[in-house]
Amino acid sequence: MTGPASYGEVHGPRVGEMSRRSFMRRIVGAGVGLLSLQFLAGSLAFLWPNIRGGLGGQISIGTAADIITQFPEWAAGTPYIYNPARLFIVNVPAAKALVEGQTPDVPDPGTTFGEDVPLADRSVLALYRKCPHLGCQIPQLCEQSEWFECLCHGSKYTVLGEKRDGPAPRGMDSFAVSVGEDGGYVIDTSEVISGPPVGTATFDTRGPGDMPHCSG
Ligand code: FES
């Protein structure tokens, strides 16, 4: 025998009570809302470092002397990593001497810039650490090869950012550099300058088989 039916079974939910169906609907709706919020938060977290890092504007990174105070190896050809905007600041004459087997000491590479100046004749390059293949962050110059080597899929670039090996479609992207009123270098990150086409070989014409590498 079954007992007497409840009020809800006979008449539906009382006024002010929620039916099981609308209760479930609200639970599902809340779940979807929560997932959307998480997605939004994840997207903002992805974008935030770039926004906070100053990409998109003029970034003053100080004079050559300021950089060397923070990172003395810069005068000896090792690029200075400016992390807030994910940049390599390359002291071109020092890096060139390093690759050519000399002992570089270039405390002030000077102020020669401009799109019409060949890469190797510029004082300083601001290379974007975002690999032009699929966007991985490129680590510091590989000590064995003195090339930038992306560890994700093995694209390799000279210290000027010219591509030498791997799946990347071009050389490393860069930003324009100028000198501010205080004599410090200013990087214009409002516009990404597309990397040099494959086959550009200004100097350091070694092939990938000529030396050991950090990436595969
Ligand atoms: S992301 Fe750098 S080689 Fe693929």
py3Dmol code that shows the C-alpha trace and the ligand (Angstrom):
import py3Dmol

protein = """\
ATOM      1  CA  MET A   1       0.000   0.000   0.000  1.00  0.00           C
ATOM      2  CA  THR A   2       1.190   3.447  -0.728  1.00  0.00           C
ATOM      3  CA  GLY A   3       0.693   6.295   1.676  1.00  0.00           C
ATOM      4  CA  PRO A   4      -1.279   9.444   0.941  1.00  0.00           C
ATOM      5  CA  ALA A   5       0.180  11.688  -1.770  1.00  0.00           C
ATOM      6  CA  SER A   6       1.951  14.812  -0.569  1.00  0.00           C
ATOM      7  CA  TYR A   7       0.662  18.318  -1.189  1.00  0.00           C
ATOM      8  CA  GLY A   8       3.370  18.899  -3.795  1.00  0.00           C
ATOM      9  CA  GLU A   9       2.570  15.708  -5.710  1.00  0.00           C
ATOM     10  CA  VAL A  10      -1.086  16.636  -5.956  1.00  0.00           C
ATOM     11  CA  HIS A  11      -0.950  20.424  -6.391  1.00  0.00           C
ATOM     12  CA  GLY A  12       2.589  21.197  -7.560  1.00  0.00           C
ATOM     13  CA  PRO A  13       4.883  23.498  -5.578  1.00  0.00           C
ATOM     14  CA  ARG A  14       3.331  25.939  -3.118  1.00  0.00           C
ATOM     15  CA  VAL A  15       3.529  29.639  -3.934  1.00  0.00           C
ATOM     16  CA  GLY A  16       7.107  30.720  -3.048  1.00  0.00           C
ATOM     17  CA  GLU A  17       8.442  27.128  -3.277  1.00  0.00           C
ATOM     18  CA  MET A  18      10.684  26.040  -6.135  1.00  0.00           C
ATOM     19  CA  SER A  19       9.862  23.050  -8.326  1.00  0.00           C
ATOM     20  CA  ARG A  20      12.586  20.439  -8.720  1.00  0.00           C
ATOM     21  CA  ARG A  21      12.937  21.353 -12.408  1.00  0.00           C
ATOM     22  CA  SER A  22      13.454  25.073 -11.818  1.00  0.00           C
ATOM     23  CA  PHE A  23      15.806  24.244  -8.944  1.00  0.00           C
ATOM     24  CA  MET A  24      17.928  22.088 -11.317  1.00  0.00           C
ATOM     25  CA  ARG A  25      17.767  24.807 -13.958  1.00  0.00           C
ATOM     26  CA  ARG A  26      19.167  27.330 -11.508  1.00  0.00           C
ATOM     27  CA  ILE A  27      21.963  24.967 -10.430  1.00  0.00           C
ATOM     28  CA  VAL A  28      22.983  24.409 -14.085  1.00  0.00           C
ATOM     29  CA  GLY A  29      22.751  28.148 -14.771  1.00  0.00           C
ATOM     30  CA  ALA A  30      24.959  28.919 -11.780  1.00  0.00           C
ATOM     31  CA  GLY A  31      27.493  26.314 -12.977  1.00  0.00           C
ATOM     32  CA  VAL A  32      27.644  27.817 -16.470  1.00  0.00           C
ATOM     33  CA  GLY A  33      28.008  31.294 -14.973  1.00  0.00           C
ATOM     34  CA  LEU A  34      30.875  30.110 -12.774  1.00  0.00           C
ATOM     35  CA  LEU A  35      32.644  28.511 -15.746  1.00  0.00           C
ATOM     36  CA  SER A  36      32.255  31.721 -17.768  1.00  0.00           C
ATOM     37  CA  LEU A  37      33.739  33.731 -14.916  1.00  0.00           C
ATOM     38  CA  GLN A  38      36.667  31.335 -14.671  1.00  0.00           C
ATOM     39  CA  PHE A  39      37.233  31.629 -18.433  1.00  0.00           C
ATOM     40  CA  LEU A  40      37.130  35.416 -18.225  1.00  0.00           C
ATOM     41  CA  ALA A  41      39.537  35.450 -15.283  1.00  0.00           C
ATOM     42  CA  GLY A  42      41.892  33.104 -17.157  1.00  0.00           C
ATOM     43  CA  SER A  43      41.839  35.327 -20.240  1.00  0.00           C
ATOM     44  CA  LEU A  44      42.568  38.423 -18.193  1.00  0.00           C
ATOM     45  CA  ALA A  45      45.386  36.633 -16.379  1.00  0.00           C
ATOM     46  CA  PHE A  46      46.868  35.735 -19.771  1.00  0.00           C
ATOM     47  CA  LEU A  47      46.684  39.310 -21.033  1.00  0.00           C
ATOM     48  CA  TRP A  48      47.577  41.062 -17.815  1.00  0.00           C
ATOM     49  CA  PRO A  49      51.366  40.567 -17.803  1.00  0.00           C
ATOM     50  CA  ASN A  50      51.578  42.263 -21.225  1.00  0.00           C
ATOM     51  CA  ILE A  51      49.409  45.166 -20.175  1.00  0.00           C
ATOM     52  CA  ARG A  52      51.223  45.633 -16.904  1.00  0.00           C
ATOM     53  CA  GLY A  53      54.599  45.163 -18.586  1.00  0.00           C
ATOM     54  CA  GLY A  54      54.158  48.298 -20.647  1.00  0.00           C
ATOM     55  CA  LEU A  55      53.991  46.671 -24.082  1.00  0.00           C
ATOM     56  CA  GLY A  56      52.223  49.117 -26.340  1.00  0.00           C
ATOM     57  CA  GLY A  57      54.036  52.236 -25.164  1.00  0.00           C
ATOM     58  CA  GLN A  58      57.420  53.929 -24.968  1.00  0.00           C
ATOM     59  CA  ILE A  59      59.691  52.190 -22.492  1.00  0.00           C
ATOM     60  CA  SER A  60      62.740  53.941 -21.118  1.00  0.00           C
ATOM     61  CA  ILE A  61      65.413  51.433 -20.182  1.00  0.00           C
ATOM     62  CA  GLY A  62      68.199  53.823 -19.164  1.00  0.00           C
ATOM     63  CA  THR A  63      71.624  54.598 -20.615  1.00  0.00           C
ATOM     64  CA  ALA A  64      74.306  52.086 -21.571  1.00  0.00           C
ATOM     65  CA  ALA A  65      75.973  52.816 -18.218  1.00  0.00           C
ATOM     66  CA  ASP A  66      72.699  52.078 -16.374  1.00  0.00           C
ATOM     67  CA  ILE A  67      72.373  48.735 -18.127  1.00  0.00           C
ATOM     68  CA  ILE A  68      75.980  47.768 -17.385  1.00  0.00           C
ATOM     69  CA  THR A  69      75.522  48.671 -13.725  1.00  0.00           C
ATOM     70  CA  GLN A  70      72.688  46.153 -13.556  1.00  0.00           C
ATOM     71  CA  PHE A  71      74.225  43.624 -15.909  1.00  0.00           C
ATOM     72  CA  PRO A  72      77.999  43.984 -16.517  1.00  0.00           C
ATOM     73  CA  GLU A  73      78.013  41.102 -19.046  1.00  0.00           C
ATOM     74  CA  TRP A  74      76.259  43.422 -21.500  1.00  0.00           C
ATOM     75  CA  ALA A  75      79.592  45.117 -22.356  1.00  0.00           C
ATOM     76  CA  ALA A  76      80.934  41.639 -23.133  1.00  0.00           C
ATOM     77  CA  GLY A  77      78.202  40.823 -25.630  1.00  0.00           C
ATOM     78  CA  THR A  78      75.572  38.958 -23.612  1.00  0.00           C
ATOM     79  CA  PRO A  79      72.117  40.426 -24.284  1.00  0.00           C
ATOM     80  CA  TYR A  80      70.374  42.167 -21.400  1.00  0.00           C
ATOM     81  CA  ILE A  81      66.941  40.734 -20.637  1.00  0.00           C
ATOM     82  CA  TYR A  82      64.346  43.415 -19.953  1.00  0.00           C
ATOM     83  CA  ASN A  83      61.670  41.221 -18.451  1.00  0.00           C
ATOM     84  CA  PRO A  84      58.771  43.635 -17.953  1.00  0.00           C
ATOM     85  CA  ALA A  85      58.361  43.840 -21.738  1.00  0.00           C
ATOM     86  CA  ARG A  86      59.928  40.483 -22.646  1.00  0.00           C
ATOM     87  CA  LEU A  87      62.830  42.006 -24.574  1.00  0.00           C
ATOM     88  CA  PHE A  88      66.433  41.173 -25.336  1.00  0.00           C
ATOM     89  CA  ILE A  89      68.470  44.365 -25.500  1.00  0.00           C
ATOM     90  CA  VAL A  90      71.437  43.487 -27.709  1.00  0.00           C
ATOM     91  CA  ASN A  91      74.653  45.526 -27.560  1.00  0.00           C
ATOM     92  CA  VAL A  92      75.336  44.942 -31.260  1.00  0.00           C
ATOM     93  CA  PRO A  93      79.079  45.772 -31.537  1.00  0.00           C
ATOM     94  CA  ALA A  94      79.843  43.748 -28.392  1.00  0.00           C
ATOM     95  CA  ALA A  95      77.711  40.783 -29.499  1.00  0.00           C
ATOM     96  CA  LYS A  96      79.317  40.866 -32.948  1.00  0.00           C
ATOM     97  CA  ALA A  97      82.818  40.769 -31.458  1.00  0.00           C
ATOM     98  CA  LEU A  98      81.800  37.906 -29.153  1.00  0.00           C
ATOM     99  CA  VAL A  99      80.517  35.815 -32.061  1.00  0.00           C
ATOM    100  CA  GLU A 100      83.651  36.572 -34.074  1.00  0.00           C
ATOM    101  CA  GLY A 101      85.806  35.149 -31.289  1.00  0.00           C
ATOM    102  CA  GLN A 102      87.170  38.421 -29.958  1.00  0.00           C
ATOM    103  CA  THR A 103      87.088  39.530 -26.346  1.00  0.00           C
ATOM    104  CA  PRO A 104      84.549  42.316 -26.505  1.00  0.00           C
ATOM    105  CA  ASP A 105      84.474  45.287 -24.190  1.00  0.00           C
ATOM    106  CA  VAL A 106      81.921  47.776 -25.454  1.00  0.00           C
ATOM    107  CA  PRO A 107      80.645  49.759 -22.473  1.00  0.00           C
ATOM    108  CA  ASP A 108      78.792  52.202 -24.712  1.00  0.00           C
ATOM    109  CA  PRO A 109      77.690  50.966 -28.136  1.00  0.00           C
ATOM    110  CA  GLY A 110      76.548  54.443 -29.155  1.00  0.00           C
ATOM    111  CA  THR A 111      73.365  55.817 -30.664  1.00  0.00           C
ATOM    112  CA  THR A 112      73.091  54.649 -34.247  1.00  0.00           C
ATOM    113  CA  PHE A 113      69.546  53.552 -35.052  1.00  0.00           C
ATOM    114  CA  GLY A 114      66.956  53.750 -37.778  1.00  0.00           C
ATOM    115  CA  GLU A 115      65.189  51.414 -40.167  1.00  0.00           C
ATOM    116  CA  ASP A 116      67.575  52.353 -42.970  1.00  0.00           C
ATOM    117  CA  VAL A 117      70.618  51.349 -40.898  1.00  0.00           C
ATOM    118  CA  PRO A 118      71.577  47.685 -41.412  1.00  0.00           C
ATOM    119  CA  LEU A 119      71.022  45.523 -38.323  1.00  0.00           C
ATOM    120  CA  ALA A 120      74.728  44.886 -37.819  1.00  0.00           C
ATOM    121  CA  ASP A 121      75.523  48.622 -37.858  1.00  0.00           C
ATOM    122  CA  ARG A 122      72.982  49.602 -35.231  1.00  0.00           C
ATOM    123  CA  SER A 123      74.095  50.279 -31.684  1.00  0.00           C
ATOM    124  CA  VAL A 124      71.351  48.408 -29.910  1.00  0.00           C
ATOM    125  CA  LEU A 125      68.581  46.020 -30.934  1.00  0.00           C
ATOM    126  CA  ALA A 126      65.408  45.381 -28.944  1.00  0.00           C
ATOM    127  CA  LEU A 127      64.381  41.839 -29.896  1.00  0.00           C
ATOM    128  CA  TYR A 128      61.043  40.415 -28.816  1.00  0.00           C
ATOM    129  CA  ARG A 129      61.439  37.240 -26.771  1.00  0.00           C
ATOM    130  CA  LYS A 130      58.201  35.818 -28.201  1.00  0.00           C
ATOM    131  CA  CYS A 131      59.209  33.176 -30.737  1.00  0.00           C
ATOM    132  CA  PRO A 132      57.702  33.949 -34.170  1.00  0.00           C
ATOM    133  CA  HIS A 133      56.819  30.272 -34.595  1.00  0.00           C
ATOM    134  CA  LEU A 134      54.192  29.607 -31.909  1.00  0.00           C
ATOM    135  CA  GLY A 135      54.991  32.224 -29.306  1.00  0.00           C
ATOM    136  CA  CYS A 136      57.152  30.420 -26.739  1.00  0.00           C
ATOM    137  CA  GLN A 137      59.483  32.592 -24.699  1.00  0.00           C
ATOM    138  CA  ILE A 138      63.020  32.411 -26.071  1.00  0.00           C
ATOM    139  CA  PRO A 139      65.705  31.915 -23.407  1.00  0.00           C
ATOM    140  CA  GLN A 140      69.011  33.753 -23.043  1.00  0.00           C
ATOM    141  CA  LEU A 141      71.705  33.181 -25.701  1.00  0.00           C
ATOM    142  CA  CYS A 142      72.840  29.551 -25.766  1.00  0.00           C
ATOM    143  CA  GLU A 143      76.449  29.501 -24.519  1.00  0.00           C
ATOM    144  CA  GLN A 144      77.558  26.707 -26.870  1.00  0.00           C
ATOM    145  CA  SER A 145      76.272  28.258 -30.099  1.00  0.00           C
ATOM    146  CA  GLU A 146      75.912  31.953 -29.160  1.00  0.00           C
ATOM    147  CA  TRP A 147      72.520  31.795 -30.865  1.00  0.00           C
ATOM    148  CA  PHE A 148      69.038  32.301 -29.469  1.00  0.00           C
ATOM    149  CA  GLU A 149      67.440  28.854 -29.403  1.00  0.00           C
ATOM    150  CA  CYS A 150      63.747  28.265 -28.771  1.00  0.00           C
ATOM    151  CA  LEU A 151      63.359  25.160 -26.637  1.00  0.00           C
ATOM    152  CA  CYS A 152      59.786  24.462 -27.805  1.00  0.00           C
ATOM    153  CA  HIS A 153      60.463  23.305 -31.371  1.00  0.00           C
ATOM    154  CA  GLY A 154      64.124  24.140 -31.930  1.00  0.00           C
ATOM    155  CA  SER A 155      64.034  27.340 -33.974  1.00  0.00           C
ATOM    156  CA  LYS A 156      67.431  29.019 -33.876  1.00  0.00           C
ATOM    157  CA  TYR A 157      68.401  32.648 -34.443  1.00  0.00           C
ATOM    158  CA  THR A 158      71.671  34.578 -34.492  1.00  0.00           C
ATOM    159  CA  VAL A 159      72.265  37.310 -31.951  1.00  0.00           C
ATOM    160  CA  LEU A 160      70.746  39.737 -34.484  1.00  0.00           C
ATOM    161  CA  GLY A 161      67.585  37.621 -34.527  1.00  0.00           C
ATOM    162  CA  GLU A 162      68.159  36.218 -38.034  1.00  0.00           C
ATOM    163  CA  LYS A 163      66.708  32.739 -38.408  1.00  0.00           C
ATOM    164  CA  ARG A 164      69.121  29.889 -39.030  1.00  0.00           C
ATOM    165  CA  ASP A 165      67.165  26.717 -38.283  1.00  0.00           C
ATOM    166  CA  GLY A 166      63.807  25.269 -37.201  1.00  0.00           C
ATOM    167  CA  PRO A 167      60.149  25.799 -38.122  1.00  0.00           C
ATOM    168  CA  ALA A 168      59.861  29.566 -37.485  1.00  0.00           C
ATOM    169  CA  PRO A 169      58.599  31.464 -40.559  1.00  0.00           C
ATOM    170  CA  ARG A 170      61.031  34.415 -40.119  1.00  0.00           C
ATOM    171  CA  GLY A 171      63.613  35.919 -37.817  1.00  0.00           C
ATOM    172  CA  MET A 172      62.828  37.337 -34.394  1.00  0.00           C
ATOM    173  CA  ASP A 173      60.530  40.349 -34.246  1.00  0.00           C
ATOM    174  CA  SER A 174      61.829  43.587 -32.794  1.00  0.00           C
ATOM    175  CA  PHE A 175      60.929  47.111 -31.695  1.00  0.00           C
ATOM    176  CA  ALA A 176      62.336  50.498 -32.722  1.00  0.00           C
ATOM    177  CA  VAL A 177      64.969  52.023 -30.459  1.00  0.00           C
ATOM    178  CA  SER A 178      65.801  55.712 -30.053  1.00  0.00           C
ATOM    179  CA  VAL A 179      67.515  57.920 -27.521  1.00  0.00           C
ATOM    180  CA  GLY A 180      65.527  60.039 -25.078  1.00  0.00           C
ATOM    181  CA  GLU A 181      66.296  63.529 -23.823  1.00  0.00           C
ATOM    182  CA  ASP A 182      68.162  62.095 -20.850  1.00  0.00           C
ATOM    183  CA  GLY A 183      70.437  60.084 -23.144  1.00  0.00           C
ATOM    184  CA  GLY A 184      68.808  56.782 -22.258  1.00  0.00           C
ATOM    185  CA  TYR A 185      67.517  54.239 -24.740  1.00  0.00           C
ATOM    186  CA  VAL A 186      63.781  54.324 -25.437  1.00  0.00           C
ATOM    187  CA  ILE A 187      61.985  51.311 -26.896  1.00  0.00           C
ATOM    188  CA  ASP A 188      58.801  51.941 -28.871  1.00  0.00           C
ATOM    189  CA  THR A 189      56.676  48.871 -28.181  1.00  0.00           C
ATOM    190  CA  SER A 190      53.588  50.287 -29.893  1.00  0.00           C
ATOM    191  CA  GLU A 191      54.487  48.496 -33.110  1.00  0.00           C
ATOM    192  CA  VAL A 192      56.072  45.098 -33.579  1.00  0.00           C
ATOM    193  CA  ILE A 193      58.596  45.083 -36.423  1.00  0.00           C
ATOM    194  CA  SER A 194      58.384  41.788 -38.256  1.00  0.00           C
ATOM    195  CA  GLY A 195      61.578  39.723 -38.136  1.00  0.00           C
ATOM    196  CA  PRO A 196      63.956  39.480 -41.104  1.00  0.00           C
ATOM    197  CA  PRO A 197      62.965  36.996 -43.814  1.00  0.00           C
ATOM    198  CA  VAL A 198      64.468  33.529 -43.862  1.00  0.00           C
ATOM    199  CA  GLY A 199      67.814  33.623 -45.639  1.00  0.00           C
ATOM    200  CA  THR A 200      68.936  36.985 -44.224  1.00  0.00           C
ATOM    201  CA  ALA A 201      72.572  36.537 -43.218  1.00  0.00           C
ATOM    202  CA  THR A 202      74.218  39.788 -42.161  1.00  0.00           C
ATOM    203  CA  PHE A 203      77.014  38.150 -40.206  1.00  0.00           C
ATOM    204  CA  ASP A 204      77.537  34.896 -38.348  1.00  0.00           C
ATOM    205  CA  THR A 205      76.920  32.716 -41.375  1.00  0.00           C
ATOM    206  CA  ARG A 206      77.632  29.467 -39.516  1.00  0.00           C
ATOM    207  CA  GLY A 207      75.206  26.627 -40.120  1.00  0.00           C
ATOM    208  CA  PRO A 208      73.410  24.644 -37.410  1.00  0.00           C
ATOM    209  CA  GLY A 209      75.773  21.702 -37.932  1.00  0.00           C
ATOM    210  CA  ASP A 210      78.845  23.797 -37.170  1.00  0.00           C
ATOM    211  CA  MET A 211      78.567  23.733 -33.381  1.00  0.00           C
ATOM    212  CA  PRO A 212      76.715  22.142 -30.438  1.00  0.00           C
ATOM    213  CA  HIS A 213      73.307  23.515 -29.419  1.00  0.00           C
ATOM    214  CA  CYS A 214      71.087  23.948 -26.395  1.00  0.00           C
ATOM    215  CA  SER A 215      67.941  22.796 -28.249  1.00  0.00           C
ATOM    216  CA  GLY A 216      67.386  19.722 -30.369  1.00  0.00           C
TER     217      GLY A 216
END
"""
ligand_1 = """\
4
FES
S 57.538 28.214 -30.564
Fe 59.655 28.524 -30.905
S 60.153 26.975 -32.311
Fe 58.069 26.689 -31.972
"""
view = py3Dmol.view(width=600, height=400)
view.addModel(protein, "pdb")
view.setStyle({"model": 0}, {"cartoon": {"style": "trace"}})
view.addModel(ligand_1, "xyz")
view.setStyle({"model": 1}, {"stick": {}})
view.zoomTo()
view.show()
